[in-house]
Amino acid sequence: MTATCIPSITVPGILSAPTAEDGVLACPLRGSLMDVPRLTAEEARRLISSYDVGPVDGAGRLVVVAMSGGVDSAVTGLVLRERGYRVVGVNMRLYNPPDDQGFMNPCCSIDAMEDARATCQRIDIPFYAMNMAREFDEAVIGRFVDEYANGRTPNPCLECNRHVKFRHLIVKARQLGAAHLATGHYARIEHDGDGVYHLYRAFDENKDQSYVLHTLSQEQLSYLLFPLGRLRKPEVRELARGFGLPVADKPESQDICFVGKGQYAAFVSKRRSDLTTPGEIVDADGNVLGEHPGLLHYTVGQRKGLRIAAREALFVLRLDTEANRLIVGTRADMHFNHLDASDVTFTSDGWPAEPFDCTAVVRYRGTEYAATVEPLAAGRAYVRFAEEPSAIAPGQAVVFYRDDEVLGGGTIAAASRSRPTISLARMA
């Protein structure tokens, strides 16, 4: 791991100065902040008491906050400082786009790092940069390309959470002596009287991110803090403005951070040119309807780009990578009532002995459907829906909920209208 900046500060009583071998170095502050008066301690207490940010429970404990350069992570650091924690802000350098890629990376750019640094300066907490490009490339980019090559639709944000933030970054936080790692995710963590941790949806249903957090284990839940879980986005921006944070009105990025707007096919094709081979577009009966320019341009449920004249609108039903065929059908053909899931885990760390009823979500911020989950061999589950979801895409996550609690979830391996006879071992 290589370092991104020259060491410039130490944090007495908290951290010793990191080294280049650690890949964690403090970056020198440069530039000036907005000319906004700082709040007095009393003004800060009065302002923050108007929001549901949690108890003043820090008691001087050290917490590492993942600072992306956006308003959510900025307010996370602010809130925890006001709750009595000793806060250290860390910005992860995840991806360095080639010069010919033609877009400004929204969350890993120098500008994003400067925004994170300016925020830390504003709230008087130390700032460090951390180079995790190698871990990100292996866990997220490599899987992203491989999944498209296999005709599946990946969720890179989920994989970044699973492997980079909540695996590698937790290791780094522990090495720095932190009691917790905190992020700006919109979700809630609570523990009961038996010491069991539970993951819940955020209060702001328009920002809830619990879907991409379903892989968290008990150990991870006990170490993580999500201070924004009880706040709504307008409140987050109000707090940022009230404290004069330089990113208070910074727009949000909606694109895949390492790809850029609408460029995923070009991104994948540069790494797998074999995926641009043209092939047939067929209906469910095998009738040839047209030609596609390469399967990587399509995902299950897609309507645009088929360039086929038909009486009814056609949608992508399946990608046959072996025959290089794109199977399409009408909206009625898209509805399935069964799916098989792999890589299934539960937030309780247990494994259910019997089938259970719940609601299931098959896409990020998608519709909830009543379902019955039948646990199979460890890591596998069969899901039966009471009503038919549309466009179940292999590679996406299926997440199980009971009311607002996340029970667990897995990766969609296959979907059908009836229980498939294919051996699950063949899908391993």
N, C-alpha and C positions, 0 to 999 in steps of 0.2 A: 504494500500500500504506500503510495507517495503522498507527500503533504502538499497543500495548495498555497500556503502563505509562509512568510518568515515569522518566527516567533517574536512577539513584542511585549506580552504581558504575562505575569503570573497572577494567581489568585491566592493570596495569603490565607492559610487556614482552610482552604477548600481543595485546591489542586496544586500539585507541583507542575512545573512547566512541562508540557508534553514535548515529545521529540519527533523528528521527521519519521523515525521508524514507527511511531504510533499512528501516523497519518492524521494526527489531530493537532493543529497549530493555531495559535491566536493570531489574528490578522490586525495590522495597524489600522486605527480609525483614521479616516480622512474625509474631508468635506465638512459642511456645516448642516445642522438640522434646521427645521422650520423655526422661525422666531416666535415660538409659542411659550408663554410664561409657564413655569412649572407650578403644579399644585402644591399647596402646603399639605402637611400630613393630615390635618383636620379636613381639608377640602377633599382629599383623596378618599378618606374614610366615608365621608358623607356621600360622595358620588357612587362609590362601589357598593354601598349598603343598599342602594336602590335596586340591585340586580341579584339574582339567585346564583351566586358564584361559589357557594359552599362555605363551610366553616373556616374560621381562622385556626387552622390545624397544623401549619407548617412547623412550628416550634424550632425553627432554625435548621431543619433538615435540608440536605442538598437535593435538588431536583434538576435533571437535565431536560431542557425543552428543545424539541426539534423545530428549528426556525426556518421556514421555507422562503421567507421574504414577503409573505402575504399577511392579511389582517388577522386571520384566524389564529395562526401560531403566535403572532405578536400579542394579541389579547390573552392568549394562554399564558405567556410569560408574565404579562402584567398582572393577571389575576393571581397567579401563584405567588408572585412577590408580595402582593397585598394580603395574601393568606398566611404570610410569615415564613415562607420557604426561602432558602438561599438558592437563587436561580442562576443557572448557566445556560446560555443560548448556544446551540450547535446548528450550523448550516451544513447539510450534506451536499457535496458535489457528486451528482449521480451520473451525469452523462455529458460528454463533450462532443457535440455534433460536428461532423466534418465540414470544412469550409464550403464544399459544394452542395451541402444539404439544403441550403436556401431558406432557412427560417431561424428565428430567434427562439431558443429554448426557453419556455416561460418560467420554469421553476429551478433550473440549474444554471442560469446565466450569471454573469458577473453582476448585472443589474439587480437580480434577485438576491445575491449574496450581499450587495451593498445595502439593499433595503433591510435585510435582516440585521446587518451590522448597525445601521442607523437606528433601528428600533431598540436594540440592546443598549446603545449609547443613551437613548432617550430615557429608558427606564432604569438606567444605572445598574446593568448586569453585565458580566464579562461575556465576550463573544468568541467562539472558536469555529474554525472551518474544518470539515472532515471530508477526506476524499474516499468515497465508497463506490467509485465508478466500476471497479472490477467486480465487486459483489453484485451491483445492479446489472451489469452486462450478463453475468452468468445466470442470475435468478430470474430476471425480468425480460431482458431483450432476447436472450437465447430461447427462452420458452415461448415468447411472443411469436418469433419466426417459426419455430418448430410446430406450434399449434396451427398456424395458418397453413403450413405445409401438409398437415394431416387433415385439413378440411374442417377444423374446429375454430371457434371464435373465442379467443382468450380474453381474460380480464387482467390487464397489466397492473392496475391499481391494487387489486387484491393480492397479486403476487409480490408487489413491492412491500405491502404491509406485512405479508406472511414471512418473507425472507429477509428483507433489508431493514425495515424499521423495527420490527418486533422480534428479530433474531439477532442480526449483526449489531444494530444500534443499541439494543439492550445490553449486549456483551460489553460494548464500549462504555455505556453509562455505568455499569457495575465496576469496570476497571477504574473509572474516575471516582469511585466511592459514593455514587449517588444512591439515595434511598428509593428514588422513583425516576421513571422516564415519562414525560408528558408530551402530548401532541395536540394539535388543534382539531382533532376529529369530533364530529357531532355524534356522540353516543354517550351512554351512561354506564358506569360500573358501580355496583352496590354489593355489599356482602351481608349475609344473614347471621343469625345468632350462632350458627354452627361453624362460622368461618368460611362458608362456601361463597365464592364470588359469582355474580350474575351480570350478564351483559344485556342492556336494554336499549331500545330505540331512543333517539334524542327527542327532546320536547318539540323542536322545530322539525316537523315532518317533511318540510320542503328541503331540508339540508341533511336529514338523517343519513348516516354512513354505516349503520350497523351491518348492512349486507356484506360489505367488504371487510368486516372484522370478525366474521363467524368462525375463523380458524383459531381464535385465541384460546389458550389453555388456562388452567387455574393459576399456574405459576406466572404466566404473562399478565393475566388480569390483576393479580395481587400486586404487581410491580408498576402497572400503568396508571396514569391519571388522564382523564378527559374532562378538563374543567368547563368546556363549552356545552356539555350535554344538556344543561338546564337553561341555556340561553338560546334566544332566537337571533338570526343573523342581523336584523336591524339593531338589536341591543348590543351586539358585538361591535358594530360600527359606531354606535353612540358612545360606548366606552372608549373606543380608540380615539374618537374625536375629543372626548372630554379630557383625556390625558395627553392630547396633542401628539399622538403617534403618527409618524410620517407616512404610514401605509393605510391610514384610516379610510380613504376613499379609493384605494387601489382596486381596479377591476379584477374579477376572478377569471381564471383560465378554465375553459371547458374541454380542451383538447387533450389527447394523450401526450404527456409531457415530452417524450423523446421523439415523437413522430411529426407533430405539426398538424395544422388544420387540413383534414381530408387527404393526407398524404400516406396513409398506412401501406397502400399497395406498392407505391414507389419505394418506400422504406424496406419492405420485405423483399421486393424483386431485386434490390441491389445486393442482398445477401443470399437469395435463392433464385437465380435467373431461370431455373428449370420450371418455376411455378407460373411462368407467363406463356406456356404452351397452349395454343388454342384447342378447343374441343367442342363436343356436341352439347347442345341444350335439348333435353328430352322431357316429355311428360312422364307421369307415373307409370304409364303402360309402355314406355320405351320409344314412343314416336318422336322422331327428330323434328324439333321446332326451329332450330337456329344454331348459331355458333357463338361460343364465348371466347374472350381473349386471354383467358387464364383464370383458374379457380380462385386465386387469391383476391380477385376483385369482388368477391361475393361472400355474403354471410346469410345464414338461415333467416328467413323472414324478409329479405330484401326485395324491393319491388323495382326500384330505379335501375336503369342500365341494362335491362334484359333485351331491349330493342326487338320485341316480338309483338306482332299485331295479333290480337286475340279478342274474342267476344267479352270475356271477363278478364279482370286484372289478374296477372300472374305473379307469384311470389316464389322465392327460392325455398324449396323443401329440404334439399339434401345436397351435399357435395360428395360425389363418388370419386375419390382421389385415385383409386386403382384404375378405373376406366377413363379418368379425366373427363367425367360427365357432370353436367349441372342439371339436377332434377328440379322441375318447377311444377306448380299446380295453383289452383284457385285458393281463395281465402278459406273455403270450407275444408280444403285438404291440409291446412296448416294446424288444425286442432288435434292435440294428442291428450290422452288421459293417463298415460303411464310413462315413467322414466326410470332409468337405472343411473345411479350415482356412484362415483368412485372417490377415493381420497376423503371419505366421510369422517368427520370428527365432531365431538360434542364439547361444549364449553365446560361441562361438568367433569370432563376427563373420563367419564364412564362410558359403557356401551349397553344400550337398552337390551333387556332380555326378551322383550315382546314388542309387537307392533304398537304404535301409538298414533293418536290423532293430533293434528296441528294445523297451522296454515303454512303454506310454502310460497316462496317468491323465486321466480326463475330468471329475473333480470334486475339490474340495479334500479332501485326506486320503482319497481314494477308492481303489478297488481298482486294482492294476496289471494290464494286459492285454498279452499279447504282440502286437506290431503290426509292420507294414512301412510305412515312410513314403516316399512318392514325392514328391520336390520338383518343383514345377511352375514357373511364372513366379515371379520374385522376390516373396516375401511370401505365396505360396500353396503348399499341400501337400495331398496326398491320403493318407489313412491307412486301411489295411486291417487288420482285427483277426483274429487266429487264432481267438479265441472272442468271443462277442457280449457287449459291455457293455450294461447296461440304462440306460434313461433318459438318453440323450445329449442335453443341453440346448443348443441354439444360444445363443451369447452367453457360455457358460462357456469356460474354457480347456482345451485339450488340451496336456499337457506330456509331453515325450519324455525318458526316462531310459535310461541304460546302467548297470546295477547301481545305485549310489547317486549317480551323477553326473547332473546336469541338462544335457541336450544343447540344449534349447530348447523352443519350443512356439508356440502361436498360439491364435486364437479360433475356436471351432466355428461354422462357417457353415451347415452342413447335414449331416444324417445319413440313411442309407438302408440297405436290406438288400442292395442291389447297387449297383455303381458308377453314379451318376446321370448322365443324359445332358444335364442342364442345363448351359449354358455358364457357366463360372466368371466370365466377364466380366459376366454379368447379376447376379452377387451382389456386385459391387464397390461 
